[in-house]
Amino acid sequence: MAIVKPFRGLRPPRDIAKDLACLPYDVMNSEEAAEMAKGKECSLLHITRSEIDLPSETDSHSDTVYEKSAENFKKWQERGWLVQDKKPKYYIYAQTMSGRTQYGIVGCAAVSDYLNGIIKKHELTRPDKEQDRMVHVRVNDANIEPVFFAYPAVKEIDDIVKKIVATVKPEYDFTSEDGFGHHFWVIDNEETNLKLEKLFDTKVPFTYVADGHHRTAAAALVGKEKKDANPGHKGDEEYNFFLAVHFPDNQLQIIDYNRTIKDLNGLTPEDLLAKLEKSFVIESKGPKIYKPSALHNFSMYLGGEWYSLTAKEGTYDDNDPIGVLDVTILTNQILSPILDIQDLRRSKRIDFVGGIRGLGELKKRVDSGDMKVAFALYPVSMNQLITIADSGNIMPPKTTWFEPKLRSGLVIHLLS
């Protein structure tokens, strides 16, 4: 069963929480981070993207940047911008987007659960990105940013959350610049904390990495390092655990993750349409944006016109959890054989666009001439994600996009 543990969170005072909290480090570049932190002296970006406090030519992976992160993290605590709770506890972090709210339990996941497969993954990680976050965890001796987990919904946990939300004033409650609501409760009742810990231990067999595979791997590997280096290791040290927000699976919604292509591999638009007829039923939709209506239905923008592409039977395998995915169909029927894009992770001819930007972003990129064709996909379901993770399979690159992103800085986990 899954271990989800209460902890002594390091948190900002209520009056600066909105300015301190920030988006995850990996959804922006250095220039964007500097702009986001402008006018916010206490922004956590000074810790998660500390190159913004150094000369612009500084390599963001240099020792100087990591040292600046640790220096700022220490300053934030000395200034009282981050204060540690006196007792271990859980927290509730809720997010609201488009009138819909999802409620997560903030607690520490176990390094051992990651290593033994209780925490399940659905994406591959890159060693260079793991190493970057491992250094960040080491120099700060903390999990500065949470990872985003899902778990099979448990009614008793839902009931506890509902009661607290209905009767307790949130510690933090604000709307971020992107229009998303962020609501955060501290669970101070000791009996409630004990009950939550027992419910995870007895009712939740597995948890699933939804977003943040590299941060999860880095946190777990640093924890293992500390264990291996400690001859007096007991198992209850804080480094055995890392920061995660756990959402019930039935509250989560994955949004589309779309593709734009720089060239047509020497084909004319007419050639491409002719080749697509072998595997797809094609309908022209004209200049008005067309959004995929169901699994195996794709939207294509080409030459100022939108098309509906519906995969023909025989182009996918309903019995294969990977083969049935629309990202697999797109790759196997279009990207690889027709457009000659063989490696999605390394090809410079393809770009990926999160659905939060809307299909208008695909049109914009093609109309600008930067891209020649765009494909929009119907979103993967949570059930598909869990099925793939349970089967030990790995999704193709850039399959899932979760929104809203967790705000970093509302609570931090110290490893010592």
C-alpha positions as a LaTeX table, in Angstrom:
\begin{tabular}{lrrr}
\hline
Residue & $x$ (\AA) & $y$ (\AA) & $z$ (\AA) \\
\hline
Met1 & 0.00 & 0.00 & 0.00 \\
Ala2 & 1.06 & 3.62 & $-0.55$ \\
Ile3 & 2.89 & 5.61 & 2.09 \\
Val4 & 1.72 & 9.23 & 2.28 \\
Lys5 & 3.12 & 10.93 & 5.36 \\
Pro6 & 2.37 & 14.21 & 7.18 \\
Phe7 & 5.35 & 16.56 & 7.54 \\
Arg8 & 6.43 & 19.89 & 8.99 \\
Gly9 & 5.87 & 22.18 & 6.05 \\
Leu10 & 7.95 & 25.27 & 5.38 \\
Arg11 & 5.45 & 27.94 & 4.28 \\
Pro12 & 5.08 & 31.66 & 3.55 \\
Pro13 & 3.06 & 34.02 & 5.74 \\
Arg14 & $-0.43$ & 34.56 & 4.38 \\
Asp15 & 0.16 & 38.14 & 3.22 \\
Ile16 & 2.96 & 37.25 & 0.78 \\
Ala17 & 1.80 & 33.80 & $-0.40$ \\
Lys18 & 0.45 & 35.03 & $-3.73$ \\
Asp19 & 3.65 & 36.91 & $-4.61$ \\
Leu20 & 5.95 & 34.12 & $-3.39$ \\
Ala21 & 4.14 & 31.28 & $-5.18$ \\
Cys22 & 5.16 & 30.62 & $-8.78$ \\
Leu23 & 4.75 & 28.21 & $-11.67$ \\
Pro24 & 7.04 & 25.12 & $-11.85$ \\
Tyr25 & 10.60 & 25.78 & $-13.00$ \\
Asp26 & 10.22 & 23.79 & $-16.24$ \\
Val27 & 7.31 & 25.64 & $-17.86$ \\
Met28 & 9.35 & 28.79 & $-18.58$ \\
Asn29 & 12.76 & 29.91 & $-19.77$ \\
Ser30 & 15.09 & 32.25 & $-17.90$ \\
Glu31 & 13.80 & 35.39 & $-19.60$ \\
Glu32 & 10.19 & 34.50 & $-18.85$ \\
Ala33 & 11.11 & 33.71 & $-15.23$ \\
Ala34 & 12.76 & 37.12 & $-14.82$ \\
Glu35 & 9.64 & 38.81 & $-16.20$ \\
Met36 & 7.35 & 36.80 & $-13.90$ \\
Ala37 & 9.43 & 37.74 & $-10.85$ \\
Lys38 & 9.54 & 41.44 & $-11.70$ \\
Gly39 & 8.15 & 43.50 & $-8.82$ \\
Lys40 & 7.97 & 40.43 & $-6.56$ \\
Glu41 & 11.01 & 40.54 & $-4.31$ \\
Cys42 & 9.93 & 37.39 & $-2.46$ \\
Ser43 & 9.07 & 35.27 & $-5.54$ \\
Leu44 & 10.22 & 31.66 & $-5.25$ \\
Leu45 & 11.62 & 32.01 & $-8.78$ \\
His46 & 14.69 & 33.53 & $-7.13$ \\
Ile47 & 15.23 & 30.01 & $-5.75$ \\
Thr48 & 13.87 & 27.74 & $-8.51$ \\
Arg49 & 15.27 & 29.85 & $-11.38$ \\
Ser50 & 18.05 & 31.66 & $-9.51$ \\
Glu51 & 19.88 & 32.55 & $-12.74$ \\
Ile52 & 17.52 & 35.54 & $-12.87$ \\
Asp53 & 19.68 & 37.12 & $-10.14$ \\
Leu54 & 22.90 & 36.61 & $-12.12$ \\
Pro55 & 24.32 & 38.09 & $-15.35$ \\
Ser56 & 22.21 & 37.15 & $-18.37$ \\
Glu57 & 25.03 & 35.14 & $-19.99$ \\
Thr58 & 25.23 & 32.78 & $-16.96$ \\
Asp59 & 24.75 & 29.11 & $-17.80$ \\
Ser60 & 21.56 & 28.06 & $-15.98$ \\
His61 & 23.20 & 24.73 & $-15.03$ \\
Ser62 & 26.40 & 26.20 & $-13.65$ \\
Asp63 & 27.54 & 25.79 & $-10.03$ \\
Thr64 & 27.03 & 29.54 & $-9.57$ \\
Val65 & 23.31 & 29.19 & $-10.24$ \\
Tyr66 & 22.85 & 26.33 & $-7.77$ \\
Glu67 & 24.89 & 28.20 & $-5.14$ \\
Lys68 & 22.70 & 31.29 & $-5.67$ \\
Ser69 & 19.60 & 29.14 & $-5.20$ \\
Ala70 & 20.88 & 27.85 & $-1.85$ \\
Glu71 & 21.91 & 31.37 & $-0.80$ \\
Asn72 & 18.45 & 32.74 & $-1.60$ \\
Phe73 & 16.68 & 29.83 & 0.08 \\
Lys74 & 18.58 & 30.57 & 3.28 \\
Lys75 & 17.76 & 34.29 & 2.99 \\
Trp76 & 14.04 & 33.61 & 2.52 \\
Gln77 & 14.02 & 31.71 & 5.81 \\
Glu78 & 16.08 & 34.34 & 7.63 \\
Arg79 & 13.71 & 37.07 & 6.44 \\
Gly80 & 10.66 & 35.16 & 7.64 \\
Trp81 & 9.34 & 34.66 & 4.11 \\
Leu82 & 9.36 & 30.91 & 4.75 \\
Val83 & 8.51 & 29.58 & 8.22 \\
Gln84 & 8.36 & 25.94 & 9.30 \\
Asp85 & 5.29 & 24.50 & 11.02 \\
Lys86 & 5.97 & 23.14 & 14.50 \\
Lys87 & 4.22 & 19.77 & 14.01 \\
Pro88 & 3.84 & 17.30 & 11.13 \\
Lys89 & 0.52 & 17.65 & 9.32 \\
Tyr90 & $-1.22$ & 17.29 & 5.99 \\
Tyr91 & $-2.46$ & 20.15 & 3.86 \\
Ile92 & $-5.21$ & 20.50 & 1.26 \\
Tyr93 & $-4.37$ & 22.23 & $-2.01$ \\
Ala94 & $-7.29$ & 22.97 & $-4.34$ \\
Gln95 & $-7.17$ & 24.50 & $-7.82$ \\
Thr96 & $-10.01$ & 26.08 & $-9.79$ \\
Met97 & $-10.07$ & 26.36 & $-13.58$ \\
Ser98 & $-13.11$ & 27.27 & $-15.69$ \\
Gly99 & $-15.43$ & 26.90 & $-12.68$ \\
Arg100 & $-14.16$ & 23.40 & $-11.87$ \\
Thr101 & $-12.17$ & 22.66 & $-8.66$ \\
Gln102 & $-9.93$ & 19.70 & $-7.85$ \\
Tyr103 & $-8.80$ & 18.96 & $-4.27$ \\
Gly104 & $-5.44$ & 17.38 & $-3.44$ \\
Ile105 & $-3.83$ & 16.15 & $-0.23$ \\
Val106 & $-0.33$ & 17.52 & 0.27 \\
Gly107 & 1.79 & 14.87 & 1.96 \\
Cys108 & 5.16 & 13.23 & 1.59 \\
Ala109 & 5.50 & 10.22 & $-0.68$ \\
Ala110 & 8.06 & 7.53 & 0.17 \\
Val111 & 11.33 & 7.05 & $-1.69$ \\
Ser112 & 10.90 & 3.30 & $-1.16$ \\
Asp113 & 7.51 & 3.41 & $-2.92$ \\
Tyr114 & 9.16 & 4.96 & $-5.99$ \\
Leu115 & 11.95 & 2.37 & $-6.01$ \\
Asn116 & 9.64 & $-0.65$ & $-5.55$ \\
Gly117 & 6.92 & 0.40 & $-8.00$ \\
Ile118 & 4.15 & 1.45 & $-5.62$ \\
Ile119 & 4.49 & 4.87 & $-7.25$ \\
Lys120 & 3.80 & 4.20 & $-10.92$ \\
Lys121 & 5.18 & 6.11 & $-13.88$ \\
His122 & 3.95 & 6.56 & $-17.45$ \\
Glu123 & 6.83 & 8.56 & $-18.98$ \\
Leu124 & 10.55 & 8.06 & $-19.52$ \\
Thr125 & 12.93 & 10.53 & $-17.93$ \\
Arg126 & 16.10 & 12.08 & $-19.34$ \\
Pro127 & 19.27 & 11.68 & $-17.23$ \\
Asp128 & 20.40 & 15.28 & $-17.84$ \\
Lys129 & 17.11 & 16.69 & $-16.51$ \\
Glu130 & 17.22 & 14.30 & $-13.54$ \\
Gln131 & 20.74 & 15.43 & $-12.69$ \\
Asp132 & 19.77 & 19.10 & $-12.81$ \\
Arg133 & 16.98 & 18.62 & $-10.26$ \\
Met134 & 19.10 & 16.29 & $-8.13$ \\
Val135 & 21.70 & 19.04 & $-7.72$ \\
His136 & 18.91 & 21.48 & $-6.84$ \\
Val137 & 17.58 & 19.14 & $-4.13$ \\
Arg138 & 21.09 & 18.48 & $-2.77$ \\
Val139 & 22.20 & 22.13 & $-2.47$ \\
Asn140 & 18.97 & 23.18 & $-0.76$ \\
Asp141 & 18.51 & 19.97 & 1.24 \\
Ala142 & 14.82 & 20.30 & 0.46 \\
Asn143 & 12.07 & 19.46 & $-2.00$ \\
Ile144 & 11.34 & 23.04 & $-3.04$ \\
Glu145 & 8.64 & 22.15 & $-5.58$ \\
Pro146 & 5.91 & 19.52 & $-5.23$ \\
Val147 & 5.15 & 16.80 & $-7.75$ \\
Phe148 & 1.64 & 16.06 & $-9.01$ \\
Phe149 & 0.31 & 12.59 & $-8.13$ \\
Ala150 & $-3.00$ & 10.82 & $-8.65$ \\
Tyr151 & $-4.51$ & 8.02 & $-6.58$ \\
Pro152 & $-7.64$ & 5.85 & $-6.85$ \\
Ala153 & $-10.36$ & 7.93 & $-5.20$ \\
Val154 & $-11.31$ & 6.95 & $-1.64$ \\
Lys155 & $-14.71$ & 8.14 & $-0.34$ \\
Glu156 & $-13.50$ & 8.47 & 3.26 \\
Ile157 & $-10.68$ & 10.79 & 2.17 \\
Asp158 & $-13.09$ & 12.78 & 0.01 \\
Asp159 & $-15.43$ & 13.16 & 3.00 \\
Ile160 & $-12.65$ & 14.50 & 5.22 \\
Val161 & $-11.65$ & 17.03 & 2.56 \\
Lys162 & $-15.25$ & 18.15 & 2.01 \\
Lys163 & $-15.79$ & 18.71 & 5.73 \\
Ile164 & $-12.63$ & 20.78 & 6.14 \\
Val165 & $-13.31$ & 22.86 & 3.03 \\
Ala166 & $-16.86$ & 23.57 & 4.24 \\
Thr167 & $-15.95$ & 24.52 & 7.81 \\
Val168 & $-12.39$ & 25.89 & 7.87 \\
Lys169 & $-11.14$ & 29.13 & 6.35 \\
Pro170 & $-8.32$ & 28.52 & 3.85 \\
Glu171 & $-4.85$ & 29.66 & 4.84 \\
Tyr172 & $-4.21$ & 30.93 & 1.31 \\
Asp173 & $-6.86$ & 31.84 & $-1.25$ \\
Phe174 & $-5.93$ & 33.76 & $-4.38$ \\
Thr175 & $-6.28$ & 33.93 & $-8.15$ \\
Ser176 & $-3.02$ & 33.81 & $-10.09$ \\
Glu177 & $-2.22$ & 35.94 & $-13.14$ \\
Asp178 & $-3.45$ & 33.21 & $-15.49$ \\
Gly179 & $-6.92$ & 33.34 & $-13.91$ \\
Phe180 & $-6.68$ & 30.06 & $-11.98$ \\
Gly181 & $-7.79$ & 29.88 & $-8.35$ \\
His182 & $-5.49$ & 28.45 & $-5.67$ \\
His183 & $-6.87$ & 27.49 & $-2.25$ \\
Phe184 & $-4.83$ & 25.98 & 0.58 \\
Trp185 & $-5.88$ & 24.61 & 3.97 \\
Val186 & $-3.70$ & 23.53 & 6.90 \\
Ile187 & $-4.99$ & 20.42 & 8.67 \\
Asp188 & $-4.22$ & 21.13 & 12.31 \\
Asn189 & $-6.40$ & 18.46 & 13.91 \\
Glu190 & $-4.12$ & 15.62 & 15.06 \\
Glu191 & $-6.89$ & 13.00 & 14.94 \\
Thr192 & $-7.70$ & 13.94 & 11.34 \\
Asn193 & $-4.05$ & 13.70 & 10.35 \\
Leu194 & $-3.78$ & 10.23 & 11.89 \\
Lys195 & $-6.95$ & 9.12 & 10.13 \\
Leu196 & $-5.69$ & 10.34 & 6.74 \\
Glu197 & $-2.38$ & 8.53 & 7.19 \\
Lys198 & $-4.21$ & 5.29 & 8.00 \\
Leu199 & $-6.59$ & 5.69 & 5.03 \\
Phe200 & $-3.70$ & 6.00 & 2.59 \\
Asp201 & $-2.00$ & 3.01 & 4.24 \\
Thr202 & $-5.09$ & 0.79 & 4.02 \\
Lys203 & $-7.12$ & 2.06 & 1.06 \\
Val204 & $-4.61$ & 3.26 & $-1.57$ \\
Pro205 & $-2.60$ & 0.45 & $-3.17$ \\
Phe206 & $-0.73$ & 2.62 & $-5.70$ \\
Thr207 & $-0.15$ & 6.23 & $-6.60$ \\
Tyr208 & 0.59 & 7.58 & $-10.07$ \\
Val209 & 2.93 & 10.30 & $-11.28$ \\
Ala210 & 0.66 & 12.64 & $-13.23$ \\
Asp211 & 3.07 & 15.54 & $-13.78$ \\
Gly212 & 6.68 & 15.98 & $-12.69$ \\
His213 & 8.46 & 12.73 & $-13.61$ \\
His214 & 11.92 & 14.34 & $-13.52$ \\
Arg215 & 11.34 & 16.00 & $-10.15$ \\
Thr216 & 9.99 & 12.71 & $-8.78$ \\
Ala217 & 13.00 & 10.74 & $-9.99$ \\
Ala218 & 15.42 & 13.37 & $-8.68$ \\
Ala219 & 13.80 & 13.49 & $-5.24$ \\
Ala220 & 13.79 & 9.71 & $-4.92$ \\
Leu221 & 17.38 & 9.30 & $-6.11$ \\
Val222 & 18.69 & 11.95 & $-3.70$ \\
Gly223 & 16.80 & 10.22 & $-0.89$ \\
Lys224 & 18.46 & 6.93 & $-1.82$ \\
Glu225 & 21.86 & 8.65 & $-1.92$ \\
Lys226 & 21.35 & 9.96 & 1.60 \\
Lys227 & 20.23 & 6.56 & 2.84 \\
Asp228 & 23.26 & 4.83 & 1.32 \\
Ala229 & 25.60 & 7.44 & 2.83 \\
Asn230 & 24.15 & 7.14 & 6.34 \\
Pro231 & 25.55 & 4.18 & 8.34 \\
Gly232 & 23.02 & 4.91 & 11.07 \\
His233 & 20.03 & 4.90 & 8.72 \\
Lys234 & 16.76 & 4.05 & 10.50 \\
Gly235 & 14.10 & 4.65 & 7.87 \\
Asp236 & 12.20 & 7.51 & 9.49 \\
Glu237 & 14.57 & 10.31 & 8.41 \\
Glu238 & 13.00 & 13.07 & 6.34 \\
Tyr239 & 15.19 & 12.24 & 3.34 \\
Asn240 & 13.19 & 9.02 & 2.98 \\
Phe241 & 10.23 & 11.09 & 1.79 \\
Phe242 & 9.52 & 13.78 & $-0.80$ \\
Leu243 & 6.87 & 16.41 & $-1.45$ \\
Ala244 & 3.79 & 15.52 & $-3.50$ \\
Val245 & 0.21 & 16.71 & $-3.96$ \\
His246 & $-2.11$ & 13.69 & $-4.24$ \\
Phe247 & $-5.34$ & 14.16 & $-6.22$ \\
Pro248 & $-8.13$ & 11.57 & $-6.49$ \\
Asp249 & $-8.17$ & 10.26 & $-10.04$ \\
Asn250 & $-11.86$ & 11.01 & $-10.60$ \\
Gln251 & $-11.26$ & 14.76 & $-10.16$ \\
Leu252 & $-8.49$ & 15.06 & $-12.73$ \\
Gln253 & $-8.82$ & 15.92 & $-16.38$ \\
Ile254 & $-6.05$ & 15.63 & $-18.95$ \\
Ile255 & $-6.12$ & 18.17 & $-21.76$ \\
Asp256 & $-4.85$ & 17.75 & $-25.30$ \\
Tyr257 & $-1.18$ & 17.93 & $-26.28$ \\
Asn258 & $-0.86$ & 18.88 & $-29.92$ \\
Arg259 & 1.79 & 18.87 & $-32.65$ \\
Thr260 & 3.06 & 21.34 & $-35.25$ \\
Ile261 & 5.40 & 20.33 & $-38.08$ \\
Lys262 & 7.96 & 22.59 & $-39.79$ \\
Asp263 & 7.84 & 21.02 & $-43.28$ \\
Leu264 & 5.94 & 18.46 & $-45.35$ \\
Asn265 & 8.97 & 16.29 & $-46.16$ \\
Gly266 & 8.98 & 17.49 & $-49.78$ \\
Leu267 & 5.25 & 16.94 & $-50.31$ \\
Thr268 & 2.68 & 19.44 & $-51.51$ \\
Pro269 & $-0.49$ & 19.86 & $-49.42$ \\
Glu270 & $-2.34$ & 17.90 & $-52.11$ \\
Asp271 & 0.21 & 15.07 & $-51.90$ \\
Leu272 & $-0.19$ & 14.91 & $-48.13$ \\
Leu273 & $-3.98$ & 14.73 & $-48.33$ \\
Ala274 & $-3.75$ & 11.96 & $-50.92$ \\
Lys275 & $-1.44$ & 9.90 & $-48.72$ \\
Leu276 & $-3.67$ & 10.41 & $-45.66$ \\
Glu277 & $-6.65$ & 8.85 & $-47.47$ \\
Lys278 & $-5.13$ & 5.39 & $-46.99$ \\
Ser279 & $-5.54$ & 5.50 & $-43.20$ \\
Phe280 & $-8.12$ & 8.21 & $-42.51$ \\
Val281 & $-11.58$ & 9.34 & $-43.46$ \\
Ile282 & $-11.01$ & 13.00 & $-44.37$ \\
Glu283 & $-13.58$ & 15.79 & $-44.14$ \\
Ser284 & $-12.82$ & 19.39 & $-45.02$ \\
Lys285 & $-14.09$ & 21.82 & $-42.34$ \\
Gly286 & $-13.08$ & 25.09 & $-44.00$ \\
Pro287 & $-11.40$ & 28.04 & $-42.22$ \\
Lys288 & $-13.33$ & 27.68 & $-38.94$ \\
Ile289 & $-11.37$ & 25.95 & $-36.16$ \\
Tyr290 & $-12.27$ & 22.28 & $-35.81$ \\
Lys291 & $-11.70$ & 20.45 & $-32.51$ \\
Pro292 & $-11.43$ & 16.62 & $-32.39$ \\
Ser293 & $-14.75$ & 15.14 & $-31.30$ \\
Ala294 & $-13.74$ & 11.69 & $-29.98$ \\
Leu295 & $-10.89$ & 9.21 & $-29.66$ \\
His296 & $-9.29$ & 8.40 & $-33.01$ \\
Asn297 & $-10.58$ & 11.64 & $-34.51$ \\
Phe298 & $-7.90$ & 14.23 & $-35.29$ \\
Ser299 & $-7.93$ & 17.85 & $-36.36$ \\
Met300 & $-5.47$ & 18.99 & $-39.02$ \\
Tyr301 & $-4.73$ & 22.57 & $-40.09$ \\
Leu302 & $-3.12$ & 22.79 & $-43.52$ \\
Gly303 & $-3.00$ & 25.57 & $-46.10$ \\
Gly304 & $-5.49$ & 27.80 & $-44.27$ \\
Glu305 & $-8.06$ & 25.03 & $-43.92$ \\
Trp306 & $-9.13$ & 22.69 & $-41.11$ \\
Tyr307 & $-9.76$ & 18.98 & $-41.67$ \\
Ser308 & $-11.29$ & 16.17 & $-39.64$ \\
Leu309 & $-9.25$ & 12.96 & $-39.84$ \\
Thr310 & $-10.90$ & 9.81 & $-38.50$ \\
Ala311 & $-8.64$ & 6.75 & $-38.23$ \\
Lys312 & $-9.91$ & 3.76 & $-40.20$ \\
Glu313 & $-10.33$ & 0.38 & $-38.55$ \\
Gly314 & $-7.12$ & $-1.60$ & $-38.73$ \\
Thr315 & $-4.89$ & 1.42 & $-38.13$ \\
Tyr316 & $-4.85$ & 0.80 & $-34.36$ \\
Asp317 & $-5.09$ & $-2.08$ & $-31.90$ \\
Asp318 & $-7.84$ & $-1.82$ & $-29.27$ \\
Asn319 & $-6.16$ & $-4.60$ & $-27.25$ \\
Asp320 & $-2.82$ & $-2.79$ & $-26.97$ \\
Pro321 & $-2.83$ & 0.00 & $-24.32$ \\
Ile322 & $-0.11$ & 1.86 & $-26.26$ \\
Gly323 & $-1.26$ & 1.00 & $-29.78$ \\
Val324 & $-4.76$ & 2.33 & $-29.15$ \\
Leu325 & $-3.51$ & 5.79 & $-28.15$ \\
Asp326 & $-4.10$ & 8.59 & $-30.61$ \\
Val327 & $-0.49$ & 9.78 & $-30.24$ \\
Thr328 & 0.59 & 6.30 & $-31.41$ \\
Ile329 & $-1.82$ & 6.37 & $-34.37$ \\
Leu330 & $-0.57$ & 9.81 & $-35.38$ \\
Thr331 & 3.05 & 8.67 & $-35.20$ \\
Asn332 & 2.56 & 5.31 & $-36.92$ \\
Gln333 & 0.26 & 6.53 & $-39.68$ \\
Ile334 & 1.49 & 10.08 & $-40.39$ \\
Leu335 & 4.59 & 11.37 & $-38.63$ \\
Ser336 & 6.86 & 8.40 & $-39.24$ \\
Pro337 & 5.83 & 6.94 & $-42.65$ \\
Ile338 & 4.70 & 10.12 & $-44.43$ \\
Leu339 & 6.57 & 13.04 & $-42.83$ \\
Asp340 & 9.68 & 11.02 & $-41.87$ \\
Ile341 & 9.81 & 12.16 & $-38.26$ \\
Gln342 & 11.35 & 9.13 & $-36.56$ \\
Asp343 & 12.39 & 10.39 & $-33.12$ \\
Leu344 & 9.86 & 12.63 & $-31.36$ \\
Arg345 & 12.29 & 13.41 & $-28.55$ \\
Arg346 & 15.10 & 14.72 & $-30.74$ \\
Ser347 & 13.63 & 15.85 & $-34.06$ \\
Lys348 & 13.89 & 19.59 & $-34.68$ \\
Arg349 & 11.08 & 19.42 & $-37.26$ \\
Ile350 & 8.30 & 18.93 & $-34.70$ \\
Asp351 & 7.07 & 21.10 & $-31.86$ \\
Phe352 & 4.53 & 20.34 & $-29.12$ \\
Val353 & 1.80 & 22.72 & $-28.00$ \\
Gly354 & $-0.16$ & 22.25 & $-24.77$ \\
Gly355 & $-3.91$ & 22.41 & $-25.24$ \\
Ile356 & $-4.17$ & 25.22 & $-22.70$ \\
Arg357 & $-3.01$ & 27.53 & $-25.52$ \\
Gly358 & $-6.05$ & 26.59 & $-27.62$ \\
Leu359 & $-6.23$ & 25.49 & $-31.25$ \\
Gly360 & $-5.88$ & 29.11 & $-32.29$ \\
Glu361 & $-2.20$ & 28.77 & $-31.39$ \\
Leu362 & $-1.82$ & 25.98 & $-33.95$ \\
Lys363 & $-3.44$ & 28.15 & $-36.64$ \\
Lys364 & $-1.20$ & 31.07 & $-35.69$ \\
Arg365 & 1.99 & 29.04 & $-36.04$ \\
Val366 & 1.02 & 27.64 & $-39.43$ \\
Asp367 & $-0.28$ & 30.96 & $-40.77$ \\
Ser368 & 2.98 & 32.65 & $-39.73$ \\
Gly369 & 4.94 & 30.30 & $-41.97$ \\
Asp370 & 6.98 & 28.89 & $-39.08$ \\
Met371 & 5.08 & 25.61 & $-39.39$ \\
Lys372 & 3.46 & 23.92 & $-42.38$ \\
Val373 & 0.87 & 21.67 & $-40.75$ \\
Ala374 & $-0.63$ & 21.17 & $-37.29$ \\
Phe375 & $-2.44$ & 18.24 & $-35.69$ \\
Ala376 & $-4.76$ & 18.43 & $-32.68$ \\
Leu377 & $-5.57$ & 15.29 & $-30.69$ \\
Tyr378 & $-8.43$ & 14.22 & $-28.48$ \\
Pro379 & $-7.15$ & 14.16 & $-24.85$ \\
Val380 & $-5.96$ & 10.97 & $-23.19$ \\
Ser381 & $-8.21$ & 9.88 & $-20.31$ \\
Met382 & $-7.10$ & 9.23 & $-16.73$ \\
Asn383 & $-8.29$ & 5.65 & $-17.22$ \\
Gln384 & $-5.90$ & 5.24 & $-20.16$ \\
Leu385 & $-3.03$ & 6.71 & $-18.14$ \\
Ile386 & $-3.67$ & 4.37 & $-15.21$ \\
Thr387 & $-4.08$ & 1.32 & $-17.47$ \\
Ile388 & $-0.73$ & 2.03 & $-19.12$ \\
Ala389 & 1.04 & 2.65 & $-15.81$ \\
Asp390 & $-0.48$ & $-0.52$ & $-14.30$ \\
Ser391 & 0.69 & $-2.58$ & $-17.28$ \\
Gly392 & 4.25 & $-1.32$ & $-16.88$ \\
Asn393 & 4.17 & 0.44 & $-20.24$ \\
Ile394 & 5.44 & 3.90 & $-21.06$ \\
Met395 & 3.45 & 6.48 & $-23.00$ \\
Pro396 & 4.99 & 8.09 & $-26.10$ \\
Pro397 & 6.60 & 11.50 & $-25.52$ \\
Lys398 & 4.36 & 14.53 & $-24.97$ \\
Thr399 & 1.11 & 12.61 & $-24.47$ \\
Thr400 & $-0.44$ & 14.23 & $-21.40$ \\
Trp401 & $-0.87$ & 17.86 & $-20.35$ \\
Phe402 & $-2.28$ & 18.65 & $-16.92$ \\
Glu403 & $-3.68$ & 22.06 & $-16.08$ \\
Pro404 & $-3.69$ & 24.03 & $-13.84$ \\
Lys405 & $-0.03$ & 23.57 & $-12.93$ \\
Leu406 & 0.75 & 23.34 & $-9.23$ \\
Arg407 & 2.06 & 26.59 & $-7.76$ \\
Ser408 & 5.43 & 26.09 & $-6.11$ \\
Gly409 & 6.15 & 27.73 & $-2.76$ \\
Leu410 & 2.88 & 27.21 & $-0.88$ \\
Val411 & 4.65 & 24.52 & 1.11 \\
Ile412 & 8.20 & 23.08 & 1.02 \\
His413 & 9.62 & 19.87 & 2.52 \\
Leu414 & 12.97 & 20.02 & 4.32 \\
Leu415 & 15.12 & 16.89 & 4.20 \\
Ser416 & 16.79 & 17.52 & 7.55 \\
\hline
\end{tabular}
